[in-house]
Amino acid sequence: MTRLTVNGSTKLYGIIGNPVKHSFSPAMQTQAFQAMDINAVYLPFFIQESELPGILNAFQITRLQGFNVTVPFKEKIIPYLSEISREAELLQSVNTVIRTATGWKGYSTDGIGFVKAATNAGFQISDKNILLIGAGGSAKAIALSLVKHHISSLTIINRTLSKAESLAGIIASENSDIEITVNPSVHKKYDLLINSTSVGMDGKKCPVDDVMINYCRAVIDIIYNPSQTPLLQKAVQKGIPCDNGIGMLLYQGTESFEIWTGKKAPVNVMKDCLEKSLNSV
């Protein structure tokens, strides 16, 4: 791996969000650039929603080449883009943006990242009954990828009913054979519970109660910092197989890297960097 030397040819990438200081992406992507001898750096940008137009103008001026989008801007960024992929359009959610000759193009790599991480960690998805907590940008991307992998049923729980119903409509339009339930009053056994919300990032709150956890055979929380959220702590206590979102971060990040550079991502380098970041927290 070559040592990074910042100069007039250094390309700039980044991530926008609120919060964003917890993100491991800057170190991971910068090390990936170095491993591939690409003269580039990746920086975090903490912004308010009112600053979205201004940050895009700043990115144009500074010739930033691409960036990731995290909460709460995955949906809010879309009006400022000139083009989005079919999947991003269907989901109305973007987490990866690249500079083009005509402006900015948005993609969604969250769903691909989740499925790769889950399957590599040994979680079964095909023909399974899935309980999804949340209906925001990440939830929509995950749900669409789950549908493509032929799940048996999808139950969506979300604080805002209309958002959950909207997500159910998207899934039904892609595959009408899947059983879809929104905010059920009665639960069944679930093969996998997925928390796609930010609840638990503070290390204090759990997005579901103990009763609901008892209905689930496995749990994945897409939060990766802290590495063991209250939800995962409860799963461990109950002896339920579980995992956090570090794998999803890795694989959505490798997809972003390949969109930006057109080169195969150095997966092992990126994985090692994430593990070191997680261990240092």
For each residue, the residues with C-beta under 8 A, 3 or more apart:
1: 31 34 35 269
2: 34 37
3: 34
4: 30 33 34 39 41
5: 10 39
6: 10 41
7: 10 39
8:
9: 39
10: 5 6 7 39 40 41
11: 38 39 40 41 63 65
12: 40 41 42 43 62 63 64 65
13: 29 33 40 41 42 43 64 65 66 67 260
14: 26 42 43 44 45 59 64 67 68
15: 20 23 25 26 42 43 44 45 67 68 69 70
16: 20 45 47 55 67 68 69 70 73 77
17: 20 23 44 45 46 47 69 70 71 72 73
18: 46 47 48 49 71 72 73
19: 22 46
20: 15 16 17 23 44 45 46 70
21: 44 46
22: 19 201 225
23: 15 17 20 26 44 70
24: 27 28 224 225 249 273 274 277 278
25: 15 28 29 42 44 68 249 253
26: 14 15 23 29 30 42 43 44
27: 24 30 31 273 277
28: 24 25 31 32 249 250 253 270 273 274 277
29: 13 25 26 32 33 42 253 256 257 270
30: 4 26 27 33 34 40 41 42
31: 1 27 28 34 35 269 270 273
32: 28 29 35 36 253 257 265 266 269 270 273
33: 4 13 29 30 36 38 39 40 41 42
34: 1 2 3 4 30 31 37 38
35: 1 31 32 266 269
36: 32 33 261 263 266
37: 2 34
38: 11 33 34 261 263
39: 4 5 7 9 10 11 33
40: 10 11 12 13 30 33 65
41: 4 6 10 11 12 13 30 33
42: 12 13 14 15 25 26 29 30 33
43: 12 13 14 15 26
44: 14 15 17 20 21 23 25 26
45: 14 15 16 17 20 55 67
46: 17 18 19 20 21
47: 16 17 18 51 52 55 73
48: 18 51
49: 18 52 72 73 76
50:
51: 47 48 54 55
52: 47 49 55 56 73 76 77 80
53: 56 57 80
54: 51 57 58
55: 16 45 47 51 52 58 59
56: 52 53 59 60 80 104
57: 53 54 60 61
58: 54 55 61 62 64
59: 14 55 56 62 64 67 99
60: 56 57 63 64
61: 57 58
62: 12 58 59
63: 11 12 60 99
64: 12 13 14 58 59 60 67 99
65: 11 12 13 40 98 99 260
66: 13 96 97 98 99 256 259 260
67: 13 14 15 16 45 59 64 96 97
68: 14 15 16 25 95 96 97 253 256
69: 15 16 17 73 74 77 94 95 96 97 106
70: 15 16 17 20 23 73 74 95
71: 17 18 74 136 137 138 198
72: 17 18 49 76
73: 16 17 18 47 49 52 69 70 76 77
74: 69 70 71 77 93 94 95 136 137 138
75: 78 92 93 94 136 137
76: 49 52 72 73 79
77: 16 52 69 73 74 80 81 94 97 106
78: 75 81 84 88 92 93 94 106
79: 76
80: 52 53 56 77 104
81: 77 78 84 94 97 103 104 105 106
82: 100 102 103 104 105
83: 100 102 103 104 105 106
84: 78 81 88 89 94 105 106 107
85: 88 89 105 106 107 108
86: 89 90
87: 90 91 107 108 111 141 144
88: 78 84 85 91 92 93 94 106 107 108
89: 84 85 86 92
90: 86 87 144 170 174
91: 87 88 108 137 140 141 144 170
92: 75 78 88 89 140
93: 74 75 78 88 108 110 136 137 138 140 141
94: 69 74 75 77 78 81 84 88 97 106 107 108 137
95: 68 69 70 74 107 108 109 110 137 138 141 252 256
96: 66 67 68 69 106 107 108 109 252 255 256 259 260
97: 66 67 68 69 77 81 94 104 105 106 107
98: 65 66 104 105 107 259 260
99: 59 63 64 65 66 103 104
100: 82 83 103 104 105
101:
102: 82 83
103: 81 82 83 99 100
104: 56 80 81 82 83 97 98 99 100
105: 81 82 83 84 85 97 98 100
106: 69 77 78 81 83 84 85 88 94 96 97
107: 84 85 87 88 94 95 96 97 98 255 256 259
108: 85 87 88 91 93 94 95 96 111 137 141
109: 95 96 112 113 141 252 255 256 259
110: 93 95 113 114 137 138 141 142 248 252
111: 87 108 114 115 141 142 143 144 145 146
112: 109 115 116 145 251 252 255
113: 109 110 116 117 247 248 249 250 251 252 253 254 255
114: 110 111 117 118 141 142 145 194 220 222 248 251 252
115: 111 112 118 119 125 142 145 146 149
116: 112 113 119 120 247 251
117: 113 114 120 121 243 245 246 247 248 250 251
118: 114 115 121 123 125 192 220 243 247 248
119: 115 116 122 123 125
120: 116 117 247
121: 117 118 243 247
122: 119
123: 118 119 192 218 220 241 243
124: 127 128 191 192
125: 115 118 119 128 130 146 149 151 192
126: 149 150 151
127: 124 150 151 152
128: 124 125 151 152 191 192
129: 151 152 153 155 188 189 190 191 192
130: 125 146 151 153 154 155 190 191 192 194
131: 155 157 187 190 192 193 194 212 215 216
132: 135 139 142 143 146 154 155 156 157 194 196
133: 139 157 158 193 194 195 196 197 199 207 208
134: 138 139 157 158 195 196 197 207
135: 132 139 140 156 158 160 163 164 166 167
136: 71 74 75 93 139 140 163 196 197
137: 71 74 75 91 93 94 95 108 110 140 141
138: 71 74 93 95 110 134 141 142 196 222
139: 132 133 134 135 136 142 143 156 158 167 196 197
140: 91 92 93 135 136 137 143 144 167 170
141: 87 91 93 95 108 109 110 111 114 137 138 144 145
142: 110 111 114 115 132 138 139 145 146 194 196 222
143: 111 132 139 140 146 147 154 156 167 170 171
144: 87 90 91 111 140 141 147 148 170 171 174
145: 111 112 114 115 141 142 148 149
146: 111 115 125 130 132 142 143 149 151 154
147: 143 144 150 151 154 171 174 175 178
148: 144 145 174
149: 115 125 126 145 146
150: 126 127 147
151: 125 126 127 128 129 130 146 147 154 178
152: 127 128 129 178 179
153: 129 130 178 179 180 181
154: 130 132 143 146 147 151 168 171 178 179 180 181
155: 129 130 131 132 180 181 182 184 187 190
156: 132 135 139 143 164 167 168 180 181 182 183
157: 131 132 133 134 164 182 183 184 208
158: 133 134 135 139 161 163 164 167 182 183
159:
160: 135 163 164
161: 158 164 165 182 183
162: 165 166
163: 135 136 158 160 166 167
164: 135 156 157 158 160 161 167 168 182 183
165: 161 162 168 169 182
166: 135 162 163 169 170
167: 135 139 140 143 156 158 163 164 170 171
168: 154 156 164 165 171 172 180 182
169: 165 166 172 173
170: 90 91 140 143 144 166 167 173 174
171: 143 144 147 154 167 168 174 175 178 180
172: 168 169 175 176 178 180
173: 169 170 176
174: 90 144 147 148 170 171
175: 147 171 172 178
176: 172 173
177:
178: 147 151 152 153 154 171 172 175
179: 152 153 154
180: 153 154 155 156 168 171 172
181: 153 154 155 156 184
182: 155 156 157 158 161 164 165 168
183: 156 157 158 161 164
184: 155 157 181 187
185:
186:
187: 131 155 184 190 212 215
188: 129 215
189: 129 215 216 217
190: 129 130 131 155 187 193 215 216 217
191: 124 128 129 130 216 217 218
192: 118 123 124 125 128 129 130 131 216 217 218 219 220
193: 131 133 190 208 212 213 215 216 218 219 220
194: 114 130 131 132 133 142 219 220 221 222
195: 133 134 199 200 207 208 219 220 221 222 223 229 231
196: 132 133 134 136 138 139 142 222
197: 133 134 136 139 200 207
198: 71 201 223
199: 133 195 205 206 207
200: 195 197 203 204 205 206 207 221 223 229 230 231
201: 22 198 223 225 226 229
202: 205
203: 200 226 229 230
204: 200 230
205: 199 200 202 230
206: 199 200 209 229 230 231 234
207: 133 134 195 197 199 200 231
208: 133 157 193 195 212 213 231
209: 206 212 213
210: 213 214 234
211: 214 215
212: 131 187 193 208 209 215 216
213: 193 208 209 210 216 219 231 234 235 238 240
214: 210 211 238
215: 131 187 188 189 190 193 211 212
216: 131 189 190 191 192 193 212 213 219 240
217: 189 190 191 192 240 241
218: 123 191 192 193 240 241 242
219: 192 193 194 195 213 216 231 232 235 240 241 242 243
220: 114 118 123 192 193 194 195 242 243 244 245
221: 194 195 200 229 231 232 242 243 244 245
222: 114 138 142 194 195 196 244 245 248
223: 195 198 200 201 226 229 244 245
224: 24 227 244 245 246 248 249 278
225: 22 24 201 278 281
226: 201 203 223 229 281
227: 224 244 246 278 281
228: 232 233 236 244
229: 195 200 201 203 206 221 223 226 232 233 244
230: 200 203 204 205 206 233 234
231: 195 200 206 207 208 213 219 221 234 235
232: 219 221 228 229 235 236 242 243 244
233: 228 229 230 236 237
234: 206 210 213 230 231 237 238
235: 213 219 231 232 238 240 241 242
236: 228 232 233 239 240 242
237: 233 234
238: 213 214 234 235
239: 236
240: 213 216 217 218 219 235 236
241: 123 217 218 219 235
242: 218 219 220 221 232 235 236
243: 117 118 121 123 219 220 221 232 247
244: 220 221 222 223 224 227 228 229 232
245: 117 220 221 222 223 224 248 249
246: 117 224 227 249 250 274 275 278
247: 113 116 117 118 120 121 243 250 251
248: 110 113 114 117 118 222 224 245 251 252
249: 24 25 28 113 224 245 246 252 253 274
250: 28 113 117 246 247 253 254 267 270 271 274
251: 112 113 114 116 117 247 248 254 255
252: 95 96 109 110 112 113 114 248 249 255 256
253: 25 28 29 32 68 113 249 250 256 257 265 270
254: 113 250 251 257 258 265 267 270
255: 96 107 109 112 113 251 252 258 259 265
256: 29 66 68 95 96 107 109 252 253 259 260
257: 29 32 253 254 260 261 263 265 270
258: 254 255 261 262 263 264 265
259: 66 96 98 107 109 255 256
260: 13 65 66 96 98 256 257
261: 36 38 257 258
262: 258
263: 36 38 257 258
264: 258
265: 32 253 254 255 257 258 270
266: 32 35 36 269 270
267: 250 254 270 271
268: 271 272
269: 1 31 32 35 266 272 273
270: 28 29 31 32 250 253 254 257 265 266 267 273 274
271: 250 267 268 274 275
272: 268 269 275 276
273: 24 27 28 31 32 269 270 276 277
274: 24 28 246 249 250 270 271 277 278
275: 246 271 272 278 279
276: 272 273 279 280
277: 24 27 28 273 274 280 281
278: 24 224 225 227 246 274 275 281
279: 275 276
280: 276 277
281: 225 226 227 277 278
